[in-house]
Structures are given as C-alpha cells and as structure tokens.
Amino acid sequence: MRKAWVMSAVVLLAACQGGEENDVTINDDTEIENENGDAAENTEPENSEIENDENNENEANEDNEADEEAETAGDGADQISLLGTGTEDWGVEIVADNLDSPWSIAVYDEENFMLTSREGTLLDISDGSVTEVELDTSDAIVQEGEGGLLGFVPSESDDDSAFIYYTYESGGELLNKIAQIERTGDNWEETEVLLDEIEGARTHNGGRLAIGPDDMLYATTGDAEVTEWSQDPDVLAGSILRMTLEGEVPEDNPMDDSYVYSYGHRNPQGLAWAADDTMYSSEHGAQALDEINIIEAGNNYGWPVIEGDETEEGMEEPLLHSGDDTWAPSGTAMWQEEELVMTGLRGQSLYVLNEESEEVEVVFDGEGRLRDVLYHDGALYVLTNNTDGRGDPAEDDDRLLRLTPGQ
C-alpha cells in the first residue's frame, strides 16, 4: 500500500512561501518538497654458511611477512565505519563561508575545490580564500526554482577542463544542458555542448554529474513536472543518462542510440559507486517516500507507477525508502569506498546507509539543509544549502565544512 504523509499547517505554510522544497504535490526538497658439489670437503664451514644464509633468509622473510601483516593491519585500522557515529564525534572545520546558493562540490589540483552557484558562477576555493569565477556559456544560465548552474565534475585528465549541467531558456521553455568548459585565464568558458534540450522546469531538473569507474559521464535528470515522461525511454527526462566524455552514446548502453541508462526516476540528485562498482543513486519522492536505488543498466525504477513498497512487473523497487519521513536527498558519496553517505535537504542531516538493517542513520546534523557531500583525503566535505530561499540561513551561510572522524 502507498504510505500517506500528512503535513502540518506549519509545513504547508512554508511550502507556500518557499517553493522548491515543499510544493505539497512535489517532494523535492522533494526539493521543493521534501526534499571498494664441494660439500664433502667443507661440510662444516659450508653447511654453517648455508645454515646462516638460510637462517638470514628465513629471518628476512619473516620480517617481510611481519611487515606485510603489520601494513595490512594498519590498513584495516584505517577503515572506520560511520555506523553509530553522531554529530559530536566529528571534528568540524569551516573551509569557506558566505557562499550564495551553492549546489555541488568538486576537488581539483588535489587540494583545491570548485563549487557551483545556482546563480551561474563558479566558486574557486584555494588557499583558504573564495574567488567567484565568471563562466561564459552558449546560453544564459537561468536560476529559476530548482534550476540554474547545477552539476560540475572536473576532467580526470586535465585540471583546466570540466563538465557542467545547467538550466537555460529556449522558445519560452526551461531546458537543461550538459557542456564541456575550459579555463581561459582567470575565467572559464563553454567549449562544447555534449547534450542539450534536456527537458526542464521550475522543479525536478536532476542535475548531478559524475564520471563512473568505467570512465563514462553520468547525469541525473528529473521528470520536469511531467510524470509520464519518466516512463518514456525516448524522453531524456526522468532518467539517468550515460555518455562518453566526448558526448557520444556508448556502444554498450542498454538502449540502441540512446543516452538513457535507466529510467522511471522522479528527481534523482545523487550518484556514487562502491569499490565493487555498485552504483547508487538518491532520489526525491513525492510525499516523503524518498529513495536510495541501486542502478543497473536498462532498468525501470517505477515512477510514477509505483512508490515505496508497491510492486509492478518489470519495475525495480528501491533498495530503501524513507516511508513517512522526508530526507529530501541530494548529493551522495562513498566513505572509504564502503559506506554510502547522503545529504538531506528537508531532513537537514548527513546520513549513512546501513544495508544490514535496511535503514539510514543520522551521523551529522545541526547545520540546516545539506546539499552535497564529497569524500577526500580521509575527510567528508559537506555543503550547506540555506541561502536559496527555502532555508533559515545563519549570518555566515552558506558554508563548506570539513568533517574528520574521531575528533
């Protein structure tokens, strides 16, 4: 049976005022809503030498084995599970603050960060300072509702090249585009359109970009407020797309001449891969019933035909859903390639997936809405999202936080 979610008058009022995260009919935030030989002559001396050599060799081997075991033990000791972790267990450092409507985090040059601002600029965080970087695109970036400059992922072969996902307007319609950009002096400019005319709307634009372990570029798209599009694999909306880094359809995609890798999605905003290449995605439900899915090529994930525990032949049930609660999930990451972590907008928490108990646990909260998370160099970098009109911003919001465990 489909589970109902009853909103309080306060939430209804917030939805009416704020928009994207809780439009009662949407669940995004949902966003708007809910948002791995000569021995006989020299027997004694030679045998003594042989024994000594053998003993030395054995000792060396034993030392090497001991070192390997110690190294292995050290590796094991470095593996920290986040299950059972609470907010008080983290060391928290503010990497950057006073950020306007940030949406995604990426690391480049090993130690610097690039963020997107929905307004259409890039935020370069280097040596502790934030620089707003202009971005020249073929169409003007439109920040409307959940739209704007969304996904960003650097090229793995060139620090001066990256891919972006953004909203634009054409013929009076909101659409989304995936493009390649390059650094030109102090700024960045669009150099190639990989895919455009992706259906868009004020809400449900998806927008997450990621390069998978197969060196393919993946993108999430929302249903653009037209639910039936999610069940039409000939439409790009309501899907997870897969393409080469040159924007071509891979030969091994599940559908001929199609970018669609999976479909039946409502508004997925998170992508992450475990060490064994299992692919996870987070997705906004309509009225609560937010989802974590394991994505497999060609599968139909059911929206809008099924939600929660509902089943239908040929459609996939989620690995986990939020039931009557609301996470409004956005960015995801893998902690040490083993545990999925996920940000919550309406849930205002960082969650870790406990697959054994089939639930998520809150591991960090108290910073308002959380938009994206990145694992890097033994820490989690978490992006707050309180300045887009739906949160309650503090004086220094929004912020990029560095969380280190065991502090």
N, C-alpha and C positions, 0 to 999 in steps of 0.2 A: 504494500500500500504506500502511496505517496504521503510523506510526512508534511504536515502543515506547520507554518511558522506564524505565530501571532505577534505582531509588533505592538509595542506600547505607544501611547499617544506621543511620548517624547520622541521616539524614533521616527514616527510618522512626520512629526513636525520638522525634524532635522532633515528628513528626506526631501520634504517640500522645499526647504530653504537651501540645502546644499547641492542637491543634484546628484552628480555621478555616482556617489556611493550607495545610495539607497533610494532607488526610484521604485520602491514597492513592487513594481512589476518586473524589475530587473534585479539582479542581486549582486552586482559587482561591488563592489565596494559597497556587493557584487558590483562593479566597483561602486557604482553609484549606489549600489545596494549593499550588498552585504560584504560586498565587497570580499678496481679495485699484490890350476897348474902347478904353482910352486908351493903349494900349501904344505907338503911333507917336510921340506927343508926349513921352513919358517913357520911352523904351526903356531907356536905360542904367540910370537910377536904379531904374525899376520892375523891370527884369529883375534888377538887382542885389539888390533886396529879395526878389524872388521866389526868386532863387537862394539867398539867405541863408536865407529861410524854409524852402525845400525842404531846404537843407543841414542846418538846425537840426532839421527834422522827421526827416530821414533819420538824423541823429546820435541823435536821441531814440529813434527806432525801433530803431536798432542797439543803443543802450544797454539798451532794454527787452528786446530779444531776448537780449542777453548776460546780463541779469539772470535771464531765464527759464531760459536754458541753465544758468546757474550754480546756480539754485534746483533745477532738475531734477537736475543733477549732485550737488548736496548731498543731495537725496532719495535718489539712488542710493547715495551714500556711506554713508547711514544704514542701508541694508539690509545686515545682517550675516548670513551663513549660519552655522548652527551645525555644519555638517558639518566634521568634522576637529577639533572642539573637544574639549578634555579638562578634567578637574576643575581643573587648575592654571590654566586660562585664565579662571576666573571670580573676581570679587570677591564674597565671601560675607559677608553681614551677618545677624545674628540679630535678627529683628523681634520675636519673642516666644518664650518657652520655658516649661518646666514645664506643658505642656498635657496634659490627660487624654484619651486615645483620640480625637484629632481625626479628622475624616473629610473635610470639604470646606472650600474657601476661596472667599470672595466678597468683592468690593470694593464699598463704598458711600460716599456723600459724597465720591467721587473719591479720597480718601486714607486712609480707614479700612477695616478688614477685619472680616468676620464669619465665624467658623468654627463648625462644628457639632461637638459632642462626642457620641459614641455614647451616653453616659450619659443624654442628654436635655436638655442645656443648650446655650445659645449662648455663644460666646466672642467678646466685642466687643474688638477691638484698636484703640485710639485713643490718639494722642499717646504712643505707646510703652508704654502700660500695657494689661493684660489684665483685663477685667471679666467675670465669669461672670454671665450674664443668665438669669433664670428664664423658662421657656416654659410657658404654660398650654395644654394640648391637650385635645381632647374625649375621648381615650382615653389612658391612661397609656402612655408610651413604654417599650418593653421592649428592654433591651440583652441579647440572648442570642445567642451565636455571632457571626455577622456582622451581626446586626440591631441596631437602635437608631435614633437620630436620624442620618440619612444626608445626603441631598441638601438643598441650600439655594441658592436663587437670588433675588436682590432683584428687585422690580418695577422696570421701567425708567422708570416714570412717577412713582414715589413711594418715597422713601427709607424711609418708615415702613411699607412693605408688602413682603412677600416670600412665597415658596413653599417648602414643606418636604416631605420624604419621610421617613416614619418607620415603624417596626415597632410593632405593638401586638398584644394578645391578645384573642380573642373566641371564646367557646364552646370553650375549650381549645385553639384553633388560633392559630398565629402568622400574622398578616396584615400588609399594608403599606398605607399611606395617603398620598395627596397632598393637602395642605391649604394654604390661604392663611392667613398670620398677619399681625398688625399690631402696631406698637409702642404700648404703653399706659403712658405714664410711663417708668419705668425698665425695664419688662419687655415681653415680647411675649406675645400670646395668639392662639390659633386662632380665626379668624372665619368660615371657610367650608371645608367639605370639598369638594374638587374631584372626588376619586375614592377610594373605599375598597374594602376586601375584595379587594385585590390579593394573590394567593396568596403566602404567605411560608413560611419555615422557618428552622431554625437557620443554614443556609448558603444561598447563592445567592438573595439578595434584590435584586440590582442596586442601585438607589438613586440613580443620578446624575440630576440635574435640570439643564436648560439651556433658555434661550429662544433659539430659532433666528433666523436672519436674516429669516424670514417672520413674526416676532412670535408664534409659537406656542410652547407649552410642551411640551418633550420630556422623557420619563422612561425610564430603563432598568429592566427587571425581570429577575430571574433565573428559572431553571426551578423554584426552590423544592424541589429534590431530587426532582422528579418529571419525568424526562427527556421523557416523551411529551407533556407539556403544551406544550413548545416547538414541536411540530408541529401544535398545535391553535389556529388563529387565533381560535377562540371563547373561548379562555382568555387572561387577561392576562399570565400568567407566561411567561417566556422570550421577551420581546418588547421592542421599543422603541415606546413609546406617544407619541401626539401629540394635543394638545388646545388649545382656545383658552384664554386667560388667565382665562376665566370657568368653565373646566371642561367646556365643551361639545365634542362631536365635530365637528371641522371638516367642512364640506361636501365638501372636496376630498380627504379621507382616502381611501386606496386601497380600503378595505372599507366597505360601507354600515353606517352606525350603529355603527361600531367605532372604538375608540381605537387599535387596533393599526396601527402604521405599517410595521413589519417584524417578522418572527418567525423561529423557528428559532435562537434565541440560547440560550446556556448561562448565562452570567453577565456581561453587559456592564456596565462601570463607567466608561466614558469617552465623552464626546461633544464634538465640536469641528467647526467649519466653516471652510473656507478662504475666501479672498477671492472665489473664483468660486462660492461656496455649496456646494462639495463637502462632504458630510457624512461624518465619520469616527467610528468607534466602536472602542474597545478591549474585548477580551473574554477571559475566562479559559477555557483549555482544560481537559480532564480530566486527562490525564497529559502535561504540557508542552503543545505544540500550541496555545499562546496565539495570539490573532488580532488583526489590525488589519483592519477591514472598511470599505469604502465603502458607505454605507447609501443605498438607493434605495427609494422608496415601494412597498410591497406585496411586496417580495422575501422569499424564504425562505432563510435563511443556514445551513440544513442540520443543526443539532444536533437529535438525536443521530445522525442517519442518516449524515452524512459529517463527517470531520475532516481537517485538514491538506490533503494533495494529492488526497484522494478526491473523486470527482465523482458527480453524480447529476442527471439531467434535472430541470429546474425548481428547482434549488438553486444558490445562489451560493457560489463558492469565496472564501476570504479574499484580500484584497489581499496579505497577508503573514502567515505564521505562524512560530512560534518553533522548529518542529521538535522536536528532543530537548532543547532548552534551555527554561528556565522564566523568564518575565518576571513572571508574576502581575500583569498590567497593571491599573492603576486609572485615576486621573484623567488627562485629556489637555488640551492647549491648542494654539493655533496661534501659533508665533513669527512676529511681523510679518505675519500672515495668509498665510504662505507655507509654513512647515515645521511638521509635526506633532511635538509633543513629548509624551512619555508617561512616567508614573511606573511604577516596578516595585516590588512588594512583596517577593516572594521573590527577584527579581532585584536588589533593593536599589540601583537605578540610575535615573537620568533618561536617557531615550533620545530620539533624533531620528530620524525616518523619512527614509531615503534612497530615494526612489522609483525613481531611475535604476538603482541597484544592487540594488534589491529587498531591502533589509536595514535593520535599525536599528543605530545607533551609540550607544555609551555616551558621554554628554557630561558627566556628573557622577555621582560616587558617593562613598562613604565616610561616609554619614550613616545607614546602616541602611535600613530599609524606608521607601519613599516612597509616600504615599497620593494626593496631589493636587498639581496644578500650575496656576498662573494667570499669564497674560501681562498686565502692566500697566505703562504708562509706561516702556517700554524695558527692563524687567527681568522675570525669572521669579521668582515666589514659589512655593516648594516646601514642602510639608507632610510632615514625617516621621511615621511611624506605628510606634513601637517600644513603646508602653505598653499595648497591647491584649492582652497575654498571649502573643503569638507572636514578639515581637522581643526584642532584647537591649538594653534602654534604658540610656542614659548617665544621669549624675546629673541633667542638666537637660532630658532629653527629656520630652515631645515638643516639637518646635520648628517655628516658621515662619521659613524662610530667604528672604532676598532675594539673588538671583544677578544680577550685572551683568557683561556680557561685556567682554573686553579689558582686564581689570584686572591 
